[in-house]
Every structure is written in C-alpha cells, then in structure tokens.
Amino acid sequence: MEHVKQVVESLNGPNGEPFHQRKWDAETMDLPIVEHAEQKRPSLQANAISKLIVQSSGQEQALYILQAATGMRISEALALETHHFTNAGRTIVVEQQVEKDAAKLVKYLKTAAAKRQVDLHPDIAEYLQRYTAGRTGLLFHTANNTPHLYSNLEDRWLTPRLIEMNLDEEGMGWHSLKRFRKTWLRGQRCLEDINNFWMAHKPQTMSEVYSHLHEDLQLRLDEAQRVGYGFALPAANIASVVPIVPKTPTKTATRKAA
C-alpha cells in the first residue's frame, strides 16, 4: 500500500499541488494490522557466524565475513569490486548493486541513504586484502565472471549450512547477518550517527539531520576499531570474539569524554 500511495501522490498539478486530494483511511480500506512482534526477523548469533566461517572457504567464507562485519545488503556486497576499497582497505565505497533477478550491476541503490561508505576493523580489512590480492573486478563472481544472484547463493550456500546447524527458519536469510551487525553495534554503544550511516538508515530526528559526524573519516575509522566485529576469523587472522579495546585512550575516547 505504501507503494500505491506514492504512485498516487506523485501526480502533481501545474503549480505542484497534489492532483488527487485523497485521504487514506486504513480502517475503511480494511487493511491488515501490522504486528511487528509477530514478524519474522531472526538474527544469527556470533557463535553461529563463526561456525559458518570455519566450515567454508573461498568466496563463500569471504561473503559471510563481509556481511557480518559490515551489515551491507547482499545485493550491495555482491556488486563490490576491488576499486571500491579505499584508505588502505579500511573503507568500502557503496555505490552499486546487483539486480534481484538479473546477473547485472546497476548504479542505483535501494534508498538515497544506501550510497555511503562503510569502515572496517583492521582485522577485517587485513582478511579482505588477502582475499582480493591479485584480483581485479568483482570480489564475488561466477565461473563466467558475472555477478552472482543472491537467491542462488542462499539456496546453495547459506540455507544448507543453517539446516545442518538446526538454525534454519522463516526469515533466516542473508538479512540475518545484517541484523547481527546492527545488534552488535548497538550493544557496543556505537555512535548512533555513524551506526546509521554505516547501516544505510536515513536520519529520523532533526539532531540526526544536522549532525555531520559521518563526514569525519578518522572518527569513523577509530569507531570501527573500537566496536570490533564480534565473531572469530579464520586462524590465519587475529581471531576475536570480543571487540578490540585500545589500552590507551584514543582520539575518539577523548572527544566523547569531552
């Protein structure tokens, strides 16, 4: 219904006024009541993500790590190319996605807020740098060098592993990794403006609209290191199931204390 409303409201008269002076009444239209508590929004736990990682390899393993450490939408993750990594691999520029039902890249994203930068913990950046060494173009691709369809990967990779771990349920798809990341960031008291920026959530309050914390790159990098990632990386990396906390105060801590 939200889409229908937007279509009807998009038609304007000569002076910009709405052409259809329509008032929507949910009760009169007998629309169903949305009970958020009853909606299926399962999230994976840290130990399950660590198990997914240790049981996989190659593109599959790298995708689990990227998803859980960034909270990117799967369509955005599958569209990443090597040139999207900046700041010595610590920052990902999100500017394109893979179409849902076609193996092609498109330059538009789901929302305006989705065009953003996502900063990585140094451990995650190191892992992805090793993964991308010697590669060009897409990080994740088929044997024909075309983008993966994420529904295919869910059927071939994620769902069978979740079934094996007795964790598969309605709604437990790629988005469960995004929910894990959002939950982890809030649990580590990540600065909310930066949290929303990384997760592509548009500002809701005037304070969030006026804030420009997301433009401070060093602050974002410091925050990415402080909050950590919450799961275990492969043995070749520094495995950590708790956030990395500096022993000495950082610039971020000093600013927050002030």
PLY file of the C-alpha trace (Angstrom):
ply
format ascii 1.0
element vertex 258
property float x
property float y
property float z
element edge 257
property int vertex1
property int vertex2
end_header
0.00 0.00 0.00
2.90 2.37 0.65
3.97 1.93 -2.98
0.40 2.57 -4.20
0.21 5.73 -2.09
3.48 7.00 -3.51
2.29 6.44 -7.08
-0.98 8.29 -6.47
0.75 11.16 -4.64
3.40 11.52 -7.36
0.96 13.11 -9.81
1.03 16.88 -9.33
-0.89 19.73 -10.88
0.61 22.68 -12.85
1.62 24.52 -9.68
2.97 21.47 -7.89
-0.13 20.79 -5.80
-1.31 17.15 -5.48
-3.63 16.22 -8.35
-5.51 13.66 -6.27
-6.76 15.12 -2.99
-7.04 11.70 -1.43
-7.12 10.79 2.24
-6.22 7.20 3.09
-8.11 5.52 5.92
-6.74 2.14 6.86
-9.87 1.11 8.78
-12.24 1.98 5.93
-9.98 0.13 3.48
-9.87 -2.85 5.89
-6.08 -3.03 5.71
-4.43 -5.67 7.91
-2.82 -4.53 11.14
0.94 -4.94 11.12
2.08 -6.60 14.33
5.84 -6.05 14.45
6.23 -8.53 17.31
4.82 -11.28 15.09
7.03 -10.55 12.09
9.87 -12.98 11.41
13.14 -11.12 11.83
15.61 -13.75 13.12
19.24 -12.84 13.66
22.29 -15.09 13.71
24.41 -15.22 16.87
28.18 -14.77 16.97
28.94 -18.47 17.52
26.80 -19.46 14.52
28.59 -16.93 12.30
31.97 -18.20 13.50
30.86 -21.72 12.60
29.71 -20.62 9.13
33.13 -19.08 8.58
35.21 -22.01 9.78
33.17 -24.51 7.72
33.50 -22.57 4.47
36.27 -21.23 2.24
36.95 -19.00 -0.75
34.15 -16.74 -1.94
31.63 -18.26 0.45
33.78 -17.61 3.52
34.67 -14.09 2.42
30.99 -13.26 1.85
29.99 -14.39 5.36
32.77 -12.29 6.88
31.95 -9.23 4.79
28.23 -9.44 5.56
28.63 -9.95 9.30
31.32 -7.28 9.66
29.60 -4.55 7.62
25.84 -5.17 7.61
25.74 -4.43 3.89
22.74 -5.60 1.90
23.54 -8.77 -0.02
22.80 -7.02 -3.33
25.44 -4.40 -2.44
28.02 -6.94 -1.27
27.80 -8.98 -4.48
28.36 -5.82 -6.54
31.64 -4.90 -4.81
34.69 -4.50 -7.00
38.31 -4.14 -5.93
38.36 -0.40 -6.70
35.65 0.17 -4.07
38.23 -0.28 -1.28
39.93 2.93 -0.15
42.01 4.14 2.83
44.39 1.17 2.60
41.44 -1.22 2.57
39.76 0.24 5.68
36.82 1.82 3.84
34.31 0.42 1.32
32.53 2.76 -1.07
28.97 1.53 -1.70
27.63 2.87 -4.99
26.06 -0.02 -6.93
24.17 -3.29 -6.51
23.20 -6.47 -8.32
19.66 -6.62 -9.66
17.42 -9.09 -7.86
16.54 -11.32 -10.82
19.28 -10.48 -13.31
23.03 -11.04 -13.15
23.97 -7.44 -13.86
25.24 -4.42 -11.97
23.14 -1.28 -11.65
24.20 2.11 -10.34
21.05 2.79 -8.32
20.63 1.60 -4.73
17.60 0.77 -2.59
17.50 4.20 -0.90
19.31 7.51 -1.05
20.99 6.70 2.28
22.43 3.49 0.79
25.03 5.47 -1.16
27.64 5.63 1.57
30.99 4.46 2.91
31.40 1.56 5.33
34.52 1.43 7.50
36.21 -1.81 8.57
38.03 -3.04 11.64
41.76 -3.55 10.80
41.40 -7.35 11.18
38.56 -7.46 8.65
40.44 -5.13 6.29
43.51 -7.38 6.51
41.47 -10.50 5.73
39.78 -8.88 2.72
43.08 -7.52 1.43
44.48 -11.04 1.41
41.32 -12.30 -0.26
41.46 -9.65 -3.01
45.23 -9.92 -3.60
45.84 -10.40 -7.30
42.15 -9.93 -8.14
40.54 -7.28 -10.27
36.88 -6.55 -10.83
34.18 -8.29 -8.81
35.03 -9.80 -5.44
32.31 -12.42 -5.89
31.56 -13.82 -9.33
30.55 -16.92 -11.25
32.88 -19.00 -13.43
31.86 -16.70 -16.29
32.89 -13.59 -14.29
29.28 -12.45 -13.99
27.66 -11.35 -10.70
26.05 -13.99 -8.52
22.29 -13.99 -7.98
21.93 -13.84 -4.21
18.91 -16.15 -4.20
21.07 -18.83 -5.81
23.81 -18.37 -3.22
21.29 -18.57 -0.41
20.00 -21.88 -1.77
23.46 -23.33 -2.42
25.49 -21.93 0.49
23.67 -20.35 3.39
20.47 -22.38 3.78
22.11 -25.85 3.68
24.59 -24.81 6.38
21.82 -23.34 8.55
19.82 -26.56 8.16
22.86 -28.55 9.22
23.17 -26.38 12.34
19.41 -26.64 13.04
19.09 -22.86 12.70
17.02 -22.52 9.55
13.66 -20.84 9.99
11.41 -18.40 8.18
13.25 -15.12 7.56
16.69 -16.58 8.31
18.39 -15.48 5.10
21.15 -13.05 4.20
19.39 -10.30 6.15
20.02 -12.19 9.40
23.71 -11.21 9.06
22.71 -7.56 8.70
20.59 -7.84 11.85
23.57 -9.34 13.68
25.73 -6.36 12.75
23.10 -3.81 13.80
22.60 -5.60 17.12
26.35 -5.78 17.72
26.85 -2.06 17.02
24.10 -1.07 19.43
25.45 -3.45 22.07
28.89 -1.82 21.79
27.31 1.66 22.10
28.45 2.69 18.65
27.88 6.40 17.98
24.34 6.40 16.60
25.01 8.81 13.73
27.87 6.62 12.48
25.86 3.46 13.15
23.02 4.72 10.94
25.46 5.90 8.27
27.14 2.50 8.00
23.80 0.66 8.02
22.21 2.97 5.39
19.44 4.12 7.74
18.27 7.62 6.96
18.15 10.26 9.74
14.88 10.33 11.67
15.30 13.32 14.02
16.45 16.89 13.40
19.53 16.21 15.53
20.47 13.37 13.19
19.76 15.52 10.13
22.00 18.32 11.42
24.81 16.02 12.55
27.85 15.68 10.28
29.76 13.11 12.33
29.74 10.74 9.36
31.97 13.18 7.46
34.79 12.74 9.99
36.76 9.87 8.44
39.25 9.48 11.29
36.43 9.36 13.82
34.71 6.65 11.76
37.90 4.58 11.50
38.52 4.91 15.24
34.94 3.86 15.96
35.18 0.86 13.61
38.25 -0.34 15.52
36.71 0.33 18.93
33.43 -1.52 18.40
35.03 -4.60 16.83
33.09 -7.29 14.97
32.12 -9.99 17.47
32.96 -13.27 15.75
36.04 -15.42 15.11
38.06 -15.01 11.94
39.97 -17.92 10.34
43.17 -18.99 12.09
45.35 -17.03 9.65
43.82 -13.83 11.04
43.67 -12.39 14.53
40.61 -14.21 15.82
38.49 -12.15 18.17
35.08 -12.85 19.66
35.09 -9.61 21.63
35.68 -6.06 20.40
39.26 -4.85 20.33
39.59 -2.21 23.04
42.69 0.01 22.94
44.76 0.05 26.14
45.33 3.78 25.88
42.69 6.45 25.23
42.13 7.19 21.55
41.12 10.45 19.93
37.57 9.10 19.80
37.50 8.43 23.55
38.93 11.87 24.25
36.26 13.54 22.10
33.46 11.52 23.73
34.75 12.27 27.23
34.82 15.95 26.35
0 1
1 2
2 3
3 4
4 5
5 6
6 7
7 8
8 9
9 10
10 11
11 12
12 13
13 14
14 15
15 16
16 17
17 18
18 19
19 20
20 21
21 22
22 23
23 24
24 25
25 26
26 27
27 28
28 29
29 30
30 31
31 32
32 33
33 34
34 35
35 36
36 37
37 38
38 39
39 40
40 41
41 42
42 43
43 44
44 45
45 46
46 47
47 48
48 49
49 50
50 51
51 52
52 53
53 54
54 55
55 56
56 57
57 58
58 59
59 60
60 61
61 62
62 63
63 64
64 65
65 66
66 67
67 68
68 69
69 70
70 71
71 72
72 73
73 74
74 75
75 76
76 77
77 78
78 79
79 80
80 81
81 82
82 83
83 84
84 85
85 86
86 87
87 88
88 89
89 90
90 91
91 92
92 93
93 94
94 95
95 96
96 97
97 98
98 99
99 100
100 101
101 102
102 103
103 104
104 105
105 106
106 107
107 108
108 109
109 110
110 111
111 112
112 113
113 114
114 115
115 116
116 117
117 118
118 119
119 120
120 121
121 122
122 123
123 124
124 125
125 126
126 127
127 128
128 129
129 130
130 131
131 132
132 133
133 134
134 135
135 136
136 137
137 138
138 139
139 140
140 141
141 142
142 143
143 144
144 145
145 146
146 147
147 148
148 149
149 150
150 151
151 152
152 153
153 154
154 155
155 156
156 157
157 158
158 159
159 160
160 161
161 162
162 163
163 164
164 165
165 166
166 167
167 168
168 169
169 170
170 171
171 172
172 173
173 174
174 175
175 176
176 177
177 178
178 179
179 180
180 181
181 182
182 183
183 184
184 185
185 186
186 187
187 188
188 189
189 190
190 191
191 192
192 193
193 194
194 195
195 196
196 197
197 198
198 199
199 200
200 201
201 202
202 203
203 204
204 205
205 206
206 207
207 208
208 209
209 210
210 211
211 212
212 213
213 214
214 215
215 216
216 217
217 218
218 219
219 220
220 221
221 222
222 223
223 224
224 225
225 226
226 227
227 228
228 229
229 230
230 231
231 232
232 233
233 234
234 235
235 236
236 237
237 238
238 239
239 240
240 241
241 242
242 243
243 244
244 245
245 246
246 247
247 248
248 249
249 250
250 251
251 252
252 253
253 254
254 255
255 256
256 257
